[in-house]
């Protein structure tokens, strides 16, 4: 099912039943999952009775419920595929949600590289296709055309459909994210990849509309089921494309804006300076704390420094630093789009701006960039 590989909403924004934790990642069952499960049971029960005329209503309903459960487990494994690859690449996962249209593995931040996004996106469909092959491989071992055979066959088909459909090259499907990663890798711009994948998603929606219309015109037996499914998927695709393009719009660097206009002056202080003094010096600027040997300890973390200053104002400011890593360092030669992508897709709230020789030339705060983007 489509996976969210962009930063998720705050953890408390969506309710759900906590099922389990996998490697520390909570798996939530959204209330809407029950709705789709009841719909599956309602649609699958008469199908069982049509395919197996000798099966009673109770057995058919039980078989339908088992199919809904196995499909839910398959979707969970699909999302775990995204999750495990993301964790392997060092990208934290906020949670996995099982919901109306499948599931979503929500990352804490956007992948910084095209290759990361492509691998994470491809992992889910790969798991679904492996599951399809596994269940298909069980069919020769089961009595043909029986109740169990039908259940296994339907689960195999469902996983094959989920895997294949998610590989279609259009947002917000996994295949759209793979396409975005490919265009991103070639163009060097994530926004360009998003726009290309949005076009792909539009084409997928058009094909779904054509398929639904063809069923109605031909009077096929599944025409109403096909129409309902296509309407839901077209709505899902349209909403996903809109959300992705809105993110691109919010991350556009205003052409008249210069990085120097946003960066605050940077001040270097000894790491043993009292935290209260360092905090006072940080008003309107960034503070880099440096040890006696000239090695930078990190950037003064304002929030941590305020908490420490309240209880121990003379403590070394080094105790209230945010380490300087590749994640929170920005080159003044980077393009505006690259800077926006870096700042808005990581968890850091301040970034050290350095020149080509690695000399600090300012500090950029996330709040200042957001204000400039909103004003632009």
C-alpha positions as CSV (number, residue, x, y, z in Angstrom):
1,X,0.0,0.0,0.0
2,X,1.1,3.6,-0.5
3,X,3.6,4.6,2.1
4,X,4.4,8.0,3.5
5,X,8.1,8.6,3.0
6,X,7.8,12.2,4.0
7,X,7.8,13.7,7.5
8,X,4.6,12.7,9.2
9,X,2.2,14.8,11.3
10,X,2.8,15.1,15.0
11,X,2.5,11.8,16.8
12,X,-0.6,12.7,18.7
13,X,-2.5,14.0,15.7
14,X,-4.1,10.7,14.7
15,X,-5.8,8.2,17.0
16,X,-5.4,4.5,16.7
17,X,-5.1,1.2,18.6
18,X,-1.5,0.3,19.5
19,X,-1.1,-3.2,18.2
20,X,2.6,-3.7,18.9
21,X,6.1,-2.2,18.5
22,X,8.6,-3.4,16.0
23,X,12.2,-2.3,16.7
24,X,10.7,0.5,18.8
25,X,8.3,1.7,16.0
26,X,4.6,1.7,17.1
27,X,2.1,0.0,14.8
28,X,-1.3,1.7,15.1
29,X,-4.6,0.4,13.8
30,X,-6.7,3.4,12.7
31,X,-10.5,3.3,13.2
32,X,-11.0,3.4,9.5
33,X,-9.4,0.0,9.1
34,X,-12.5,-1.6,10.6
35,X,-14.6,0.1,8.0
36,X,-12.6,-1.3,5.1
37,X,-12.5,-4.7,6.7
38,X,-16.3,-4.8,7.1
39,X,-16.6,-3.8,3.5
40,X,-14.2,-6.6,2.4
41,X,-16.3,-9.1,4.4
42,X,-19.5,-7.8,2.8
43,X,-18.2,-8.0,-0.7
44,X,-16.2,-11.2,-0.3
45,X,-18.9,-13.3,1.3
46,X,-21.2,-13.5,-1.8
47,X,-18.1,-14.1,-4.0
48,X,-17.3,-17.2,-1.9
49,X,-20.9,-18.5,-2.2
50,X,-20.7,-17.9,-6.0
51,X,-17.4,-19.7,-6.4
52,X,-18.3,-22.5,-3.9
53,X,-22.0,-23.0,-4.2
54,X,-22.1,-25.7,-1.5
55,X,-20.7,-23.4,1.1
56,X,-23.1,-22.0,3.6
57,X,-23.5,-18.3,4.7
58,X,-21.7,-18.8,8.0
59,X,-18.7,-20.5,6.5
60,X,-18.5,-18.0,3.7
61,X,-18.6,-15.1,6.1
62,X,-15.9,-16.8,8.3
63,X,-13.7,-17.3,5.2
64,X,-14.2,-13.6,4.2
65,X,-13.2,-12.5,7.7
66,X,-10.1,-14.7,7.5
67,X,-9.3,-13.1,4.1
68,X,-9.6,-9.6,5.6
69,X,-7.3,-10.6,8.5
70,X,-4.7,-12.1,6.2
71,X,-4.9,-9.0,3.9
72,X,-4.3,-6.8,7.0
73,X,-1.2,-8.9,7.9
74,X,0.0,-8.6,4.3
75,X,-0.4,-4.8,4.4
76,X,1.5,-4.7,7.7
77,X,4.4,-6.7,6.2
78,X,4.4,-4.4,3.2
79,X,4.8,-1.4,5.5
80,X,7.4,-3.2,7.6
81,X,9.4,-3.5,4.3
82,X,9.5,0.3,4.0
83,X,10.2,0.6,7.8
84,X,13.2,-1.8,7.9
85,X,14.9,-0.3,4.9
86,X,14.4,3.2,6.3
87,X,15.9,2.2,9.6
88,X,18.7,0.4,7.9
89,X,19.5,3.7,6.1
90,X,19.5,5.6,9.4
91,X,16.2,7.3,8.8
92,X,13.9,7.2,12.0
93,X,10.4,5.9,11.5
94,X,7.7,7.7,13.6
95,X,5.1,5.0,13.3
96,X,3.2,2.6,11.0
97,X,-0.5,3.1,10.6
98,X,-2.9,0.6,9.2
99,X,-5.9,2.5,7.8
100,X,-8.8,2.7,5.3
101,X,-6.6,2.5,2.1
102,X,-3.9,0.2,3.4
103,X,-1.1,1.6,5.5
104,X,1.6,4.1,5.8
105,X,5.1,4.0,7.3
106,X,5.7,7.6,8.4
107,X,9.3,8.8,8.4
108,X,10.5,11.4,10.9
109,X,12.2,13.3,8.1
110,X,12.5,13.3,4.3
111,X,15.2,11.1,2.8
112,X,18.2,13.3,2.0
113,X,19.3,11.3,-1.1
114,X,17.4,10.1,-4.1
115,X,18.8,6.6,-3.7
116,X,17.4,6.4,-0.2
117,X,13.9,7.4,-1.3
118,X,14.0,4.9,-4.1
119,X,15.1,2.0,-1.9
120,X,12.5,2.7,0.8
121,X,9.7,3.1,-1.7
122,X,10.6,-0.1,-3.6
123,X,10.8,-2.2,-0.5
124,X,7.0,-2.4,0.2
125,X,6.0,-3.7,-3.3
126,X,8.9,-6.1,-3.2
127,X,7.5,-7.6,0.0
128,X,4.0,-7.8,-1.4
129,X,5.3,-9.6,-4.6
130,X,7.3,-12.1,-2.4
131,X,4.1,-12.8,-0.4
132,X,2.2,-13.4,-3.6
133,X,4.8,-15.9,-4.8
134,X,4.8,-17.6,-1.3
135,X,1.0,-18.1,-1.2
136,X,0.9,-19.1,-4.9
137,X,3.5,-21.7,-4.1
138,X,1.2,-23.2,-1.4
139,X,-1.6,-23.9,-3.9
140,X,-0.2,-27.1,-5.3
141,X,0.0,-28.5,-1.7
142,X,-3.7,-27.9,-1.0
143,X,-6.8,-29.7,-2.3
144,X,-7.9,-27.8,-5.4
145,X,-11.1,-25.7,-5.4
146,X,-11.7,-26.2,-1.7
147,X,-12.3,-23.5,0.9
148,X,-8.7,-23.3,2.0
149,X,-7.5,-23.3,-1.6
150,X,-9.8,-20.4,-2.4
151,X,-8.5,-18.4,0.6
152,X,-4.9,-18.9,-0.2
153,X,-5.5,-18.2,-3.9
154,X,-7.3,-14.9,-3.1
155,X,-4.5,-13.8,-0.7
156,X,-1.9,-14.6,-3.4
157,X,-3.9,-12.5,-6.0
158,X,-4.4,-9.7,-3.5
159,X,-0.7,-9.4,-2.7
160,X,0.1,-9.5,-6.4
161,X,-2.4,-6.7,-7.1
162,X,-1.1,-4.6,-4.2
163,X,2.5,-5.1,-5.3
164,X,1.8,-4.4,-9.0
165,X,-0.5,-1.5,-8.4
166,X,1.9,0.2,-6.0
167,X,4.6,0.0,-8.7
168,X,2.6,2.2,-11.1
169,X,4.8,5.3,-11.7
170,X,2.7,8.0,-10.1
171,X,2.3,9.7,-6.7
172,X,1.3,9.0,-4.1
173,X,2.0,5.3,-4.9
174,X,5.3,3.7,-4.2
175,X,6.1,3.6,-7.9
176,X,5.6,7.3,-8.0
177,X,8.2,7.7,-5.3
178,X,10.6,5.5,-7.2
179,X,10.0,7.7,-10.3
180,X,10.6,10.8,-8.2
181,X,13.9,9.3,-6.9
182,X,15.0,8.5,-10.5
183,X,14.2,12.0,-11.8
184,X,15.7,13.5,-8.6
185,X,18.9,11.6,-9.2
186,X,19.2,12.7,-12.8
187,X,18.1,16.4,-12.3
188,X,19.6,16.9,-8.8
189,X,16.3,18.5,-7.7
190,X,13.7,16.7,-5.6
191,X,11.0,19.2,-6.7
192,X,11.5,18.3,-10.3
193,X,11.1,14.6,-9.4
194,X,7.9,15.4,-7.5
195,X,6.4,17.2,-10.5
196,X,7.3,14.4,-12.8
197,X,5.7,11.8,-10.5
198,X,2.6,14.0,-10.1
199,X,2.1,13.8,-13.9
200,X,2.5,10.1,-13.6
201,X,-0.1,10.0,-10.9
202,X,-2.5,12.0,-13.1
203,X,-2.1,9.4,-15.9
204,X,-2.8,6.6,-13.4
205,X,-6.0,8.3,-12.4
206,X,-7.0,8.7,-16.0
207,X,-6.4,5.0,-16.7
208,X,-8.5,4.1,-13.6
209,X,-11.3,6.3,-14.9
210,X,-11.1,4.6,-18.3
211,X,-11.2,1.1,-16.7
212,X,-14.2,2.0,-14.7
213,X,-16.0,3.5,-17.7
214,X,-15.2,0.4,-19.8
215,X,-16.8,-1.8,-17.2
216,X,-20.0,0.2,-17.2
217,X,-20.2,0.3,-21.0
218,X,-19.6,-3.4,-21.3
219,X,-22.0,-4.3,-18.5
220,X,-19.4,-6.5,-16.8
221,X,-20.4,-8.4,-13.7
222,X,-18.0,-6.4,-11.5
223,X,-18.8,-3.0,-13.0
224,X,-20.2,-1.5,-9.7
225,X,-17.4,-2.9,-7.6
226,X,-14.9,-1.6,-10.2
227,X,-16.5,1.8,-10.2
228,X,-16.5,2.1,-6.5
229,X,-12.9,1.0,-6.2
230,X,-11.8,3.4,-9.0
231,X,-13.6,6.4,-7.5
232,X,-11.9,5.8,-4.1
233,X,-8.4,5.3,-5.7
234,X,-8.8,8.4,-8.0
235,X,-9.8,10.4,-4.9
236,X,-6.8,9.0,-3.0
237,X,-4.4,9.8,-5.9
238,X,-5.8,13.3,-6.3
239,X,-5.4,14.1,-2.6
240,X,-1.9,12.7,-2.5
241,X,-0.8,14.7,-5.6
242,X,-2.3,17.8,-4.1
243,X,-0.4,17.3,-0.8
244,X,2.9,16.6,-2.5
245,X,2.7,19.7,-4.8
246,X,1.7,21.8,-1.8
247,X,4.9,20.8,-0.1
248,X,6.9,21.7,-3.2
249,X,5.2,25.1,-3.2
250,X,6.0,25.7,0.5
251,X,9.6,24.8,-0.2
252,X,10.2,27.1,-3.1
253,X,13.1,29.6,-2.4
254,X,12.0,33.1,-3.3
255,X,14.2,34.3,-6.2
256,X,15.0,37.6,-4.6
257,X,16.0,36.1,-1.3
258,X,19.7,35.9,-0.3
259,X,21.0,33.5,2.3
260,X,23.0,36.3,3.9
261,X,19.7,38.0,4.7
262,X,18.6,35.0,6.9
263,X,21.8,34.1,8.6
264,X,22.5,35.4,12.1
265,X,26.0,36.5,13.1
266,X,28.1,33.8,14.6
267,X,30.0,34.2,17.9
268,X,32.7,31.8,19.1
269,X,33.0,31.3,22.8
270,X,35.2,29.0,24.9
271,X,33.3,25.8,25.8
272,X,34.0,26.4,29.5
273,X,32.1,29.7,29.5
274,X,29.3,29.8,32.1
275,X,26.1,28.8,30.4
276,X,24.3,32.0,31.6
277,X,26.9,34.2,29.9
278,X,26.7,32.1,26.7
279,X,23.0,32.4,26.7
280,X,23.1,36.2,27.1
281,X,25.6,36.4,24.3
282,X,23.3,34.3,22.0
283,X,20.6,37.0,21.7
284,X,20.1,37.6,18.0
285,X,23.0,35.4,16.9
286,X,24.4,31.9,16.9
287,X,27.1,30.7,19.3
288,X,29.8,28.1,18.5
289,X,31.5,26.7,21.5
290,X,35.2,25.9,21.0
291,X,37.5,23.9,23.2
292,X,41.0,25.2,24.2
293,X,42.6,23.2,21.4
294,X,40.5,25.0,18.8
295,X,38.1,22.2,18.1
296,X,34.4,23.2,17.9
297,X,32.3,21.4,20.5
298,X,29.0,22.4,18.9
299,X,26.3,25.0,18.6
300,X,24.7,26.4,21.8
301,X,21.2,24.8,22.1
302,X,19.1,27.7,23.4
303,X,16.4,25.5,25.0
304,X,18.8,23.3,26.8
305,X,20.9,26.3,27.9
306,X,17.8,28.0,29.3
307,X,16.9,24.9,31.4
308,X,20.5,24.5,32.6
309,X,20.9,28.2,33.4
310,X,17.8,28.1,35.7
311,X,19.4,25.4,37.9
312,X,23.1,26.0,37.5
313,X,24.0,29.2,35.7
314,X,27.7,28.8,36.2
315,X,27.9,25.3,34.5
316,X,30.1,25.1,31.4
317,X,28.1,26.0,28.3
318,X,29.5,22.8,26.7
319,X,26.8,20.9,28.6
320,X,24.2,22.7,26.5
321,X,25.5,22.1,23.0
322,X,24.1,20.6,19.8
323,X,26.8,18.6,18.0
324,X,27.9,19.9,14.6
325,X,27.3,17.2,12.0
326,X,26.9,17.0,8.3
327,X,23.2,17.2,8.9
328,X,23.2,20.7,10.4
329,X,25.9,22.3,8.3
330,X,25.0,24.4,5.3
331,X,27.4,25.6,2.6
332,X,26.9,29.2,1.6
333,X,27.4,28.0,-2.0
334,X,24.4,25.6,-2.0
335,X,21.4,26.5,-4.0
336,X,18.3,27.9,-2.3
337,X,16.3,24.7,-3.1
338,X,19.0,22.5,-1.6
339,X,19.1,24.6,1.6
340,X,15.3,24.5,2.0
341,X,15.3,20.8,1.5
342,X,18.0,20.3,4.1
343,X,16.5,22.6,6.7
344,X,12.9,21.4,6.4
345,X,13.7,17.7,6.2
346,X,15.9,17.3,9.3
347,X,15.2,17.6,13.0
348,X,17.8,20.3,13.7
349,X,16.4,23.8,14.5
350,X,19.6,25.7,13.7
351,X,22.3,25.2,11.1
352,X,25.9,26.4,10.9
353,X,26.6,28.2,7.6
354,X,30.2,27.8,6.3
355,X,32.1,29.1,3.3
356,X,34.1,27.0,0.8
357,X,37.0,26.8,3.2
358,X,34.9,25.6,6.1
359,X,34.9,28.9,8.0
360,X,31.7,29.7,9.9
361,X,30.0,32.7,8.4
362,X,26.6,32.6,10.2
363,X,23.8,30.5,11.8
364,X,20.6,29.8,10.0
365,X,17.5,29.0,12.2
366,X,14.6,27.0,10.9
367,X,12.1,29.5,12.2
368,X,13.8,32.3,10.2
369,X,13.7,30.3,7.0
370,X,10.0,29.4,7.5
371,X,9.1,33.0,8.0
372,X,10.9,34.0,4.8
373,X,9.2,31.3,2.8
374,X,5.8,32.2,4.2
375,X,6.4,35.8,3.3
376,X,7.6,35.0,-0.1
